């Protein structure tokens, strides 16, 4: 068959899209207590975050991304297991030596490893501090970091006796590397996690990998290395955020140097909203309340995703989805089998890539604080129902590392129109009784399934 010169030139000029020769690498950067407005482009910060901005420019900023519970262990457990806290019974923040996530619930690493993935975690674990619930037993080939929050140590200003008998330790590949973490170690945490992550990328460039970087910062007590201390000119919290931005840059630079950019999904988000009790040592959120509550200031986290060729660069999405959806979505991308245990998440890749006509496969997402089930959000993000529940309200913020004062408040049965009232200010239950009744029915169904004793 004869090919015209015009058709030949058009074919030669067309880009060639070849299917990846191996499953995509997956990198998840998970911050601790970072506010929705802590980075550009989500808000105009008083300090620069060029690497996060660059990541956003190369991918998509998701404005309606949620965690299941605005507290450390519960949030991380949902991310790694794809399950709601009501299913795993991982509630709140677990203390040292806690059992954590039961091994009967597979982690993302245990899903991906049989597919040939090398799995590494460098940072804060906080979903189990016993031999069979630490990273080496949960599918991770390499690991380094703290087993729980960096404030659970003998230098805690309010309850040091609680942690004095169990010193904060730094672990590496299943062994204790630093038996007693002190204030001289904490300034190095962000750097150490980053160096481990970069080294992991370099050594595993020829194999598919899952890299999980759950930073200890900006959870209090705040620390940053000498290279960023005072650099922002806007206080310690800003210095810490600039160092995290540097870490994002080092990780993405390592991917670029290894020529892995085009076949790597990068996800960046936070475990929950800011711990506003700490005032100038806490992040910012434009939404109601913050960490430790079921309001959007606690459960809505800024999220960025980059995957060239699949996620359109420089875009913003208002699609609603949740951390529980990442495990099944990663399984879909990698060709891995879902775990044998039940999960609650669903594959939302069509939502992430903005496929025309894509709809969220859920009806709703539940939210809770501790073991208290507090309500549900419709999966389209429009309607949010609060069941009657107490919550903490900040009366006075602390300063320079000191905690502020909370008081107890309560909310009655309330329906909020999140499209027109994202700050959850006006109860519209009387105006939309049919919608309220539908969400109440889902809430009751969820309560029966997950919160009623057998």
Secondary structure, 3 states (H helix, E strand, C coil): CCCCHHHHHHHHHCCCCCCCCCCCEEEEEEECCCCCCCCCCCCCCCCCCHHHHHHHHHCEEEEEEECCECCHHHHHHHHHHCCCHHHHCCCCCCCCCCCCCCCCCCCHHHHHHCCCCEEEEECCCCCCCCCCCCHHHHCCCEEEEECCCCCCCCCCCCCHHHHHCCCCCEEECCEEEECCCCHHHHCCHHHHHHHHHHHHHHHCCCCCEEEEEECCCCCCCCCCCCCCCCCCCCCHHHHHHHHHHHHHHHHHHHHHHCCCHHHEEEEEEECCCCCHHHHHHCCCCCCCCCCCCCCHHHHEEEEEEECCCCCCCCEEEEEEEECHHHHHHHHHHHCCCCCCCCCCCCCCHHHHCCCCCCCCCCCEEEEEECCEEEEEEECCCCEEEECCEEEEEEEECCCCCCCCEEEEEEECCEEEECCCCCCCCCCCCCCCHHHHHHHHHHHHHHHHHHCCCC
